């Protein structure tokens, strides 16, 4: 039961990370002249945090390392 929960949390966190990286890329290409690097940095930081949390949950709950 916890194995599937770990995998689901991992995939949801992975989707959130991809969304944050996509938003950061979008802001980079559309708002580059405004110098809004703080927003880009925050989006990347949230994406990395989501990815680390997802990998940690998969490791602890599903006991898998590497590709699912």
PDB file of N, CA, C and O in Angstrom, chain B, residues numbered from 101:
ATOM      1  N   UNK B 101       0.818  -1.187   0.000  1.00  0.00           N
ATOM      2  CA  UNK B 101       0.000   0.000   0.000  1.00  0.00           C
ATOM      3  C   UNK B 101       0.868   1.261   0.000  1.00  0.00           C
ATOM      4  O   UNK B 101       0.615   2.195  -0.759  1.00  0.00           O
ATOM      5  N   UNK B 102       1.885   1.279   0.849  1.00  0.00           N
ATOM      6  CA  UNK B 102       2.734   2.460   0.905  1.00  0.00           C
ATOM      7  C   UNK B 102       3.606   2.590  -0.335  1.00  0.00           C
ATOM      8  O   UNK B 102       4.046   3.688  -0.677  1.00  0.00           O
ATOM      9  N   UNK B 103       3.854   1.475  -1.006  1.00  0.00           N
ATOM     10  CA  UNK B 103       4.642   1.522  -2.231  1.00  0.00           C
ATOM     11  C   UNK B 103       3.936   2.364  -3.279  1.00  0.00           C
ATOM     12  O   UNK B 103       4.553   3.224  -3.907  1.00  0.00           O
ATOM     13  N   UNK B 104       2.654   2.123  -3.470  1.00  0.00           N
ATOM     14  CA  UNK B 104       1.896   2.901  -4.455  1.00  0.00           C
ATOM     15  C   UNK B 104       1.762   4.357  -4.038  1.00  0.00           C
ATOM     16  O   UNK B 104       1.814   5.250  -4.884  1.00  0.00           O
ATOM     17  N   UNK B 105       1.589   4.607  -2.748  1.00  0.00           N
ATOM     18  CA  UNK B 105       1.504   5.987  -2.262  1.00  0.00           C
ATOM     19  C   UNK B 105       2.806   6.739  -2.528  1.00  0.00           C
ATOM     20  O   UNK B 105       2.782   7.897  -2.946  1.00  0.00           O
ATOM     21  N   UNK B 106       3.931   6.088  -2.286  1.00  0.00           N
ATOM     22  CA  UNK B 106       5.219   6.715  -2.558  1.00  0.00           C
ATOM     23  C   UNK B 106       5.395   7.062  -4.021  1.00  0.00           C
ATOM     24  O   UNK B 106       5.924   8.123  -4.353  1.00  0.00           O
ATOM     25  N   UNK B 107       4.952   6.169  -4.901  1.00  0.00           N
ATOM     26  CA  UNK B 107       5.063   6.433  -6.339  1.00  0.00           C
ATOM     27  C   UNK B 107       4.138   7.561  -6.775  1.00  0.00           C
ATOM     28  O   UNK B 107       4.513   8.379  -7.615  1.00  0.00           O
ATOM     29  N   UNK B 108       2.928   7.614  -6.210  1.00  0.00           N
ATOM     30  CA  UNK B 108       1.987   8.679  -6.564  1.00  0.00           C
ATOM     31  C   UNK B 108       2.516  10.033  -6.094  1.00  0.00           C
ATOM     32  O   UNK B 108       2.461  11.012  -6.838  1.00  0.00           O
ATOM     33  N   UNK B 109       3.019  10.094  -4.880  1.00  0.00           N
ATOM     34  CA  UNK B 109       3.583  11.357  -4.373  1.00  0.00           C
ATOM     35  C   UNK B 109       4.759  11.792  -5.234  1.00  0.00           C
ATOM     36  O   UNK B 109       4.921  12.978  -5.520  1.00  0.00           O
ATOM     37  N   UNK B 110       5.577  10.836  -5.646  1.00  0.00           N
ATOM     38  CA  UNK B 110       6.721  11.148  -6.505  1.00  0.00           C
ATOM     39  C   UNK B 110       6.255  11.757  -7.827  1.00  0.00           C
ATOM     40  O   UNK B 110       6.786  12.781  -8.258  1.00  0.00           O
ATOM     41  N   UNK B 111       5.275  11.138  -8.466  1.00  0.00           N
ATOM     42  CA  UNK B 111       4.826  11.642  -9.763  1.00  0.00           C
ATOM     43  C   UNK B 111       4.132  12.994  -9.642  1.00  0.00           C
ATOM     44  O   UNK B 111       4.285  13.837 -10.527  1.00  0.00           O
ATOM     45  N   UNK B 112       3.387  13.220  -8.588  1.00  0.00           N
ATOM     46  CA  UNK B 112       2.750  14.523  -8.385  1.00  0.00           C
ATOM     47  C   UNK B 112       3.811  15.599  -8.147  1.00  0.00           C
ATOM     48  O   UNK B 112       3.724  16.697  -8.696  1.00  0.00           O
ATOM     49  N   UNK B 113       4.808  15.278  -7.329  1.00  0.00           N
ATOM     50  CA  UNK B 113       5.891  16.229  -7.079  1.00  0.00           C
ATOM     51  C   UNK B 113       6.682  16.495  -8.356  1.00  0.00           C
ATOM     52  O   UNK B 113       7.118  17.622  -8.592  1.00  0.00           O
ATOM     53  N   UNK B 114       6.868  15.475  -9.172  1.00  0.00           N
ATOM     54  CA  UNK B 114       7.572  15.637 -10.442  1.00  0.00           C
ATOM     55  C   UNK B 114       6.784  16.561 -11.371  1.00  0.00           C
ATOM     56  O   UNK B 114       7.370  17.400 -12.056  1.00  0.00           O
ATOM     57  N   UNK B 115       5.465  16.411 -11.396  1.00  0.00           N
ATOM     58  CA  UNK B 115       4.630  17.286 -12.219  1.00  0.00           C
ATOM     59  C   UNK B 115       4.686  18.727 -11.723  1.00  0.00           C
ATOM     60  O   UNK B 115       4.736  19.659 -12.525  1.00  0.00           O
ATOM     61  N   UNK B 116       4.678  18.910 -10.409  1.00  0.00           N
ATOM     62  CA  UNK B 116       4.785  20.264  -9.847  1.00  0.00           C
ATOM     63  C   UNK B 116       6.141  20.875 -10.202  1.00  0.00           C
ATOM     64  O   UNK B 116       6.218  22.054 -10.546  1.00  0.00           O
ATOM     65  N   UNK B 117       7.199  20.084 -10.122  1.00  0.00           N
ATOM     66  CA  UNK B 117       8.533  20.583 -10.467  1.00  0.00           C
ATOM     67  C   UNK B 117       8.596  20.985 -11.933  1.00  0.00           C
ATOM     68  O   UNK B 117       9.144  22.038 -12.258  1.00  0.00           O
ATOM     69  N   UNK B 118       8.046  20.170 -12.821  1.00  0.00           N
ATOM     70  CA  UNK B 118       8.034  20.521 -14.239  1.00  0.00           C
ATOM     71  C   UNK B 118       7.231  21.787 -14.492  1.00  0.00           C
ATOM     72  O   UNK B 118       7.616  22.614 -15.318  1.00  0.00           O
ATOM     73  N   UNK B 119       6.126  21.942 -13.792  1.00  0.00           N
ATOM     74  CA  UNK B 119       5.322  23.153 -13.926  1.00  0.00           C
ATOM     75  C   UNK B 119       6.109  24.387 -13.479  1.00  0.00           C
ATOM     76  O   UNK B 119       6.075  25.418 -14.150  1.00  0.00           O
ATOM     77  N   UNK B 120       6.807  24.289 -12.367  1.00  0.00           N
ATOM     78  CA  UNK B 120       7.588  25.419 -11.868  1.00  0.00           C
ATOM     79  C   UNK B 120       8.739  25.764 -12.807  1.00  0.00           C
ATOM     80  O   UNK B 120       9.006  26.941 -13.051  1.00  0.00           O
ATOM     81  N   UNK B 121       9.426  24.745 -13.337  1.00  0.00           N
ATOM     82  CA  UNK B 121      10.516  24.994 -14.281  1.00  0.00           C
ATOM     83  C   UNK B 121       9.982  25.589 -15.583  1.00  0.00           C
ATOM     84  O   UNK B 121      10.624  26.444 -16.192  1.00  0.00           O
ATOM     85  N   UNK B 122       8.807  25.132 -16.002  1.00  0.00           N
ATOM     86  CA  UNK B 122       8.184  25.699 -17.197  1.00  0.00           C
ATOM     87  C   UNK B 122       7.787  27.159 -16.993  1.00  0.00           C
ATOM     88  O   UNK B 122       7.984  27.991 -17.879  1.00  0.00           O
ATOM     89  N   UNK B 123       7.233  27.462 -15.835  1.00  0.00           N
ATOM     90  CA  UNK B 123       6.879  28.853 -15.535  1.00  0.00           C
ATOM     91  C   UNK B 123       8.122  29.731 -15.451  1.00  0.00           C
ATOM     92  O   UNK B 123       8.109  30.872 -15.914  1.00  0.00           O
ATOM     93  N   UNK B 124       9.191  29.209 -14.866  1.00  0.00           N
ATOM     94  CA  UNK B 124      10.430  29.982 -14.782  1.00  0.00           C
ATOM     95  C   UNK B 124      10.981  30.257 -16.175  1.00  0.00           C
ATOM     96  O   UNK B 124      11.470  31.354 -16.445  1.00  0.00           O
ATOM     97  N   UNK B 125      10.905  29.268 -17.061  1.00  0.00           N
ATOM     98  CA  UNK B 125      11.367  29.467 -18.436  1.00  0.00           C
ATOM     99  C   UNK B 125      10.493  30.485 -19.156  1.00  0.00           C
ATOM    100  O   UNK B 125      11.000  31.333 -19.889  1.00  0.00           O
ATOM    101  N   UNK B 126       9.189  30.405 -18.950  1.00  0.00           N
ATOM    102  CA  UNK B 126       8.273  31.362 -19.559  1.00  0.00           C
ATOM    103  C   UNK B 126       8.560  32.781 -19.079  1.00  0.00           C
ATOM    104  O   UNK B 126       8.596  33.711 -19.885  1.00  0.00           O
ATOM    105  N   UNK B 127       8.761  32.954 -17.792  1.00  0.00           N
ATOM    106  CA  UNK B 127       9.071  34.282 -17.249  1.00  0.00           C
ATOM    107  C   UNK B 127      10.411  34.770 -17.781  1.00  0.00           C
ATOM    108  O   UNK B 127      10.568  35.957 -18.069  1.00  0.00           O
ATOM    109  N   UNK B 128      11.372  33.872 -17.914  1.00  0.00           N
ATOM    110  CA  UNK B 128      12.697  34.256 -18.415  1.00  0.00           C
ATOM    111  C   UNK B 128      12.601  34.822 -19.830  1.00  0.00           C
ATOM    112  O   UNK B 128      13.234  35.831 -20.138  1.00  0.00           O
ATOM    113  N   UNK B 129      11.815  34.179 -20.688  1.00  0.00           N
ATOM    114  CA  UNK B 129      11.744  34.625 -22.077  1.00  0.00           C
ATOM    115  C   UNK B 129      10.784  35.778 -22.297  1.00  0.00           C
ATOM    116  O   UNK B 129      10.908  36.485 -23.297  1.00  0.00           O
ATOM    117  N   UNK B 130       9.829  35.996 -21.401  1.00  0.00           N
ATOM    118  CA  UNK B 130       8.876  37.089 -21.609  1.00  0.00           C
ATOM    119  C   UNK B 130       9.206  38.341 -20.801  1.00  0.00           C
ATOM    120  O   UNK B 130       8.919  39.451 -21.249  1.00  0.00           O
ATOM    121  N   UNK B 131       9.797  38.186 -19.635  1.00  0.00           N
ATOM    122  CA  UNK B 131      10.033  39.331 -18.758  1.00  0.00           C
ATOM    123  C   UNK B 131      11.519  39.589 -18.538  1.00  0.00           C
ATOM    124  O   UNK B 131      11.906  40.100 -17.487  1.00  0.00           O
ATOM    125  N   UNK B 132      12.340  39.250 -19.497  1.00  0.00           N
ATOM    126  CA  UNK B 132      13.781  39.356 -19.290  1.00  0.00           C
ATOM    127  C   UNK B 132      14.235  40.807 -19.107  1.00  0.00           C
ATOM    128  O   UNK B 132      15.153  41.065 -18.329  1.00  0.00           O
ATOM    129  N   UNK B 133      13.617  41.746 -19.802  1.00  0.00           N
ATOM    130  CA  UNK B 133      14.052  43.137 -19.700  1.00  0.00           C
ATOM    131  C   UNK B 133      13.700  43.769 -18.359  1.00  0.00           C
ATOM    132  O   UNK B 133      14.343  44.737 -17.952  1.00  0.00           O
ATOM    133  N   UNK B 134      12.700  43.247 -17.668  1.00  0.00           N
ATOM    134  CA  UNK B 134      12.291  43.868 -16.406  1.00  0.00           C
ATOM    135  C   UNK B 134      13.232  43.508 -15.260  1.00  0.00           C
ATOM    136  O   UNK B 134      13.155  44.117 -14.193  1.00  0.00           O
ATOM    137  N   UNK B 135      14.107  42.543 -15.457  1.00  0.00           N
ATOM    138  CA  UNK B 135      15.064  42.171 -14.419  1.00  0.00           C
ATOM    139  C   UNK B 135      14.431  41.465 -13.248  1.00  0.00           C
ATOM    140  O   UNK B 135      14.857  41.651 -12.108  1.00  0.00           O
ATOM    141  N   UNK B 136      13.427  40.663 -13.503  1.00  0.00           N
ATOM    142  CA  UNK B 136      12.697  39.979 -12.439  1.00  0.00           C
ATOM    143  C   UNK B 136      13.334  38.613 -12.156  1.00  0.00           C
ATOM    144  O   UNK B 136      12.672  37.580 -12.260  1.00  0.00           O
ATOM    145  N   UNK B 137      14.605  38.618 -11.802  1.00  0.00           N
ATOM    146  CA  UNK B 137      15.313  37.365 -11.548  1.00  0.00           C
ATOM    147  C   UNK B 137      14.909  36.737 -10.219  1.00  0.00           C
ATOM    148  O   UNK B 137      15.094  35.535 -10.027  1.00  0.00           O
ATOM    149  N   UNK B 138      14.365  37.525  -9.305  1.00  0.00           N
ATOM    150  CA  UNK B 138      13.919  36.982  -8.028  1.00  0.00           C
ATOM    151  C   UNK B 138      12.774  36.003  -8.202  1.00  0.00           C
ATOM    152  O   UNK B 138      12.734  34.962  -7.547  1.00  0.00           O
ATOM    153  N   UNK B 139      11.848  36.335  -9.082  1.00  0.00           N
ATOM    154  CA  UNK B 139      10.723  35.443  -9.353  1.00  0.00           C
ATOM    155  C   UNK B 139      11.205  34.152 -10.006  1.00  0.00           C
ATOM    156  O   UNK B 139      10.745  33.067  -9.653  1.00  0.00           O
ATOM    157  N   UNK B 140      12.123  34.268 -10.949  1.00  0.00           N
ATOM    158  CA  UNK B 140      12.669  33.076 -11.603  1.00  0.00           C
ATOM    159  C   UNK B 140      13.389  32.201 -10.586  1.00  0.00           C
ATOM    160  O   UNK B 140      13.228  30.980 -10.595  1.00  0.00           O
ATOM    161  N   UNK B 141      14.166  32.799  -9.728  1.00  0.00           N
ATOM    162  CA  UNK B 141      14.871  32.049  -8.696  1.00  0.00           C
ATOM    163  C   UNK B 141      13.932  31.346  -7.739  1.00  0.00           C
ATOM    164  O   UNK B 141      14.165  30.200  -7.355  1.00  0.00           O
ATOM    165  N   UNK B 142      12.862  32.040  -7.351  1.00  0.00           N
ATOM    166  CA  UNK B 142      11.876  31.419  -6.453  1.00  0.00           C
ATOM    167  C   UNK B 142      11.163  30.253  -7.115  1.00  0.00           C
ATOM    168  O   UNK B 142      10.928  29.228  -6.474  1.00  0.00           O
ATOM    169  N   UNK B 143      10.815  30.392  -8.388  1.00  0.00           N
ATOM    170  CA  UNK B 143      10.154  29.297  -9.099  1.00  0.00           C
ATOM    171  C   UNK B 143      11.065  28.077  -9.223  1.00  0.00           C
ATOM    172  O   UNK B 143      10.620  26.942  -9.051  1.00  0.00           O
ATOM    173  N   UNK B 144      12.328  28.317  -9.518  1.00  0.00           N
ATOM    174  CA  UNK B 144      13.286  27.204  -9.609  1.00  0.00           C
ATOM    175  C   UNK B 144      13.484  26.568  -8.236  1.00  0.00           C
ATOM    176  O   UNK B 144      13.580  25.345  -8.130  1.00  0.00           O
ATOM    177  N   UNK B 145      13.544  27.370  -7.205  1.00  0.00           N
ATOM    178  CA  UNK B 145      13.704  26.843  -5.849  1.00  0.00           C
ATOM    179  C   UNK B 145      12.499  25.992  -5.437  1.00  0.00           C
ATOM    180  O   UNK B 145      12.673  24.930  -4.838  1.00  0.00           O
ATOM    181  N   UNK B 146      11.298  26.440  -5.745  1.00  0.00           N
ATOM    182  CA  UNK B 146      10.100  25.650  -5.431  1.00  0.00           C
ATOM    183  C   UNK B 146      10.099  24.350  -6.227  1.00  0.00           C
ATOM    184  O   UNK B 146       9.747  23.296  -5.698  1.00  0.00           O
ATOM    185  N   UNK B 147      10.490  24.420  -7.489  1.00  0.00           N
ATOM    186  CA  UNK B 147      10.566  23.212  -8.302  1.00  0.00           C
ATOM    187  C   UNK B 147      11.573  22.214  -7.770  1.00  0.00           C
ATOM    188  O   UNK B 147      11.293  21.016  -7.730  1.00  0.00           O
ATOM    189  N   UNK B 148      12.735  22.682  -7.361  1.00  0.00           N
ATOM    190  CA  UNK B 148      13.754  21.782  -6.797  1.00  0.00           C
ATOM    191  C   UNK B 148      13.291  21.191  -5.477  1.00  0.00           C
ATOM    192  O   UNK B 148      13.526  20.013  -5.210  1.00  0.00           O
ATOM    193  N   UNK B 149      12.636  21.992  -4.651  1.00  0.00           N
ATOM    194  CA  UNK B 149      12.128  21.480  -3.375  1.00  0.00           C
ATOM    195  C   UNK B 149      11.068  20.404  -3.602  1.00  0.00           C
ATOM    196  O   UNK B 149      11.057  19.387  -2.909  1.00  0.00           O
ATOM    197  N   UNK B 150      10.181  20.623  -4.566  1.00  0.00           N
ATOM    198  CA  UNK B 150       9.163  19.622  -4.866  1.00  0.00           C
ATOM    199  C   UNK B 150       9.801  18.337  -5.364  1.00  0.00           C
ATOM    200  O   UNK B 150       9.368  17.244  -5.000  1.00  0.00           O
ATOM    201  N   UNK B 151      10.823  18.461  -6.191  1.00  0.00           N
ATOM    202  CA  UNK B 151      11.495  17.279  -6.716  1.00  0.00           C
ATOM    203  C   UNK B 151      12.206  16.500  -5.614  1.00  0.00           C
ATOM    204  O   UNK B 151      12.152  15.270  -5.589  1.00  0.00           O
ATOM    205  N   UNK B 152      12.863  17.201  -4.716  1.00  0.00           N
ATOM    206  CA  UNK B 152      13.561  16.533  -3.600  1.00  0.00           C
ATOM    207  C   UNK B 152      12.562  15.854  -2.668  1.00  0.00           C
ATOM    208  O   UNK B 152      12.803  14.738  -2.210  1.00  0.00           O
ATOM    209  N   UNK B 153      11.451  16.515  -2.385  1.00  0.00           N
ATOM    210  CA  UNK B 153      10.424  15.909  -1.534  1.00  0.00           C
ATOM    211  C   UNK B 153       9.848  14.665  -2.195  1.00  0.00           C
ATOM    212  O   UNK B 153       9.637  13.650  -1.531  1.00  0.00           O
ATOM    213  N   UNK B 154       9.594  14.735  -3.494  1.00  0.00           N
ATOM    214  CA  UNK B 154       9.053  13.587  -4.209  1.00  0.00           C
ATOM    215  C   UNK B 154      10.005  12.405  -4.224  1.00  0.00           C
ATOM    216  O   UNK B 154       9.589  11.267  -4.009  1.00  0.00           O
ATOM    217  N   UNK B 155      11.275  12.667  -4.475  1.00  0.00           N
ATOM    218  CA  UNK B 155      12.266  11.591  -4.480  1.00  0.00           C
ATOM    219  C   UNK B 155      12.415  11.009  -3.080  1.00  0.00           C
ATOM    220  O   UNK B 155      12.558   9.796  -2.927  1.00  0.00           O
ATOM    221  N   UNK B 156      12.384  11.855  -2.063  1.00  0.00           N
ATOM    222  CA  UNK B 156      12.476  11.364  -0.686  1.00  0.00           C
ATOM    223  C   UNK B 156      11.291  10.497  -0.304  1.00  0.00           C
ATOM    224  O   UNK B 156      11.462   9.460   0.338  1.00  0.00           O
ATOM    225  N   UNK B 157      10.098  10.907  -0.691  1.00  0.00           N
ATOM    226  CA  UNK B 157       8.911  10.088  -0.397  1.00  0.00           C
ATOM    227  C   UNK B 157       8.955   8.758  -1.133  1.00  0.00           C
ATOM    228  O   UNK B 157       8.565   7.726  -0.587  1.00  0.00           O
ATOM    229  N   UNK B 158       9.430   8.783  -2.370  1.00  0.00           N
ATOM    230  CA  UNK B 158       9.529   7.522  -3.108  1.00  0.00           C
ATOM    231  C   UNK B 158      10.561   6.608  -2.472  1.00  0.00           C
ATOM    232  O   UNK B 158      10.358   5.396  -2.393  1.00  0.00           O
ATOM    233  N   UNK B 159      11.664   7.180  -2.019  1.00  0.00           N
ATOM    234  CA  UNK B 159      12.707   6.373  -1.395  1.00  0.00           C
ATOM    235  C   UNK B 159      12.222   5.763  -0.074  1.00  0.00           C
ATOM    236  O   UNK B 159      12.469   4.587   0.192  1.00  0.00           O
ATOM    237  N   UNK B 160      11.542   6.549   0.743  1.00  0.00           N
ATOM    238  CA  UNK B 160      11.107   6.085   2.050  1.00  0.00           C
ATOM    239  C   UNK B 160       9.904   5.151   1.943  1.00  0.00           C
ATOM    240  O   UNK B 160       9.887   4.082   2.554  1.00  0.00           O
ATOM    241  N   UNK B 161       8.895   5.557   1.164  1.00  0.00           N
ATOM    242  CA  UNK B 161       7.660   4.770   1.126  1.00  0.00           C
ATOM    243  C   UNK B 161       7.727   3.580   0.172  1.00  0.00           C
ATOM    244  O   UNK B 161       7.259   2.490   0.502  1.00  0.00           O
ATOM    245  N   UNK B 162       8.309   3.789  -1.014  1.00  0.00           N
ATOM    246  CA  UNK B 162       8.331   2.718  -1.998  1.00  0.00           C
ATOM    247  C   UNK B 162       9.626   1.917  -1.966  1.00  0.00           C
ATOM    248  O   UNK B 162       9.719   0.856  -2.584  1.00  0.00           O
ATOM    249  N   UNK B 163      10.621   2.421  -1.247  1.00  0.00           N
ATOM    250  CA  UNK B 163      11.909   1.764  -1.124  1.00  0.00           C
ATOM    251  C   UNK B 163      12.546   1.478  -2.477  1.00  0.00           C
ATOM    252  O   UNK B 163      13.096   0.400  -2.703  1.00  0.00           O
ATOM    253  N   UNK B 164      12.464   2.464  -3.379  1.00  0.00           N
ATOM    254  CA  UNK B 164      13.102   2.332  -4.673  1.00  0.00           C
ATOM    255  C   UNK B 164      14.053   3.488  -4.898  1.00  0.00           C
ATOM    256  O   UNK B 164      13.816   4.603  -4.433  1.00  0.00           O
ATOM    257  N   UNK B 165      15.123   3.215  -5.607  1.00  0.00           N
ATOM    258  CA  UNK B 165      16.102   4.229  -5.961  1.00  0.00           C
ATOM    259  C   UNK B 165      16.269   4.168  -7.470  1.00  0.00           C
ATOM    260  O   UNK B 165      16.280   3.086  -8.057  1.00  0.00           O
ATOM    261  N   UNK B 166      16.399   5.324  -8.093  1.00  0.00           N
ATOM    262  CA  UNK B 166      16.570   5.346  -9.539  1.00  0.00           C
ATOM    263  C   UNK B 166      15.242   5.490 -10.255  1.00  0.00           C
ATOM    264  O   UNK B 166      14.315   6.119  -9.745  1.00  0.00           O
ATOM    265  N   UNK B 167      15.156   4.906 -11.434  1.00  0.00           N
ATOM    266  CA  UNK B 167      13.931   5.016 -12.227  1.00  0.00           C
ATOM    267  C   UNK B 167      12.841   4.137 -11.650  1.00  0.00           C
ATOM    268  O   UNK B 167      13.111   3.031 -11.181  1.00  0.00           O
ATOM    269  N   UNK B 168      11.591   4.630 -11.682  1.00  0.00           N
ATOM    270  CA  UNK B 168      10.480   3.851 -11.103  1.00  0.00           C
ATOM    271  C   UNK B 168      10.125   2.624 -11.922  1.00  0.00           C
ATOM    272  O   UNK B 168       9.214   1.880 -11.557  1.00  0.00           O
TER     273      UNK B 168
END
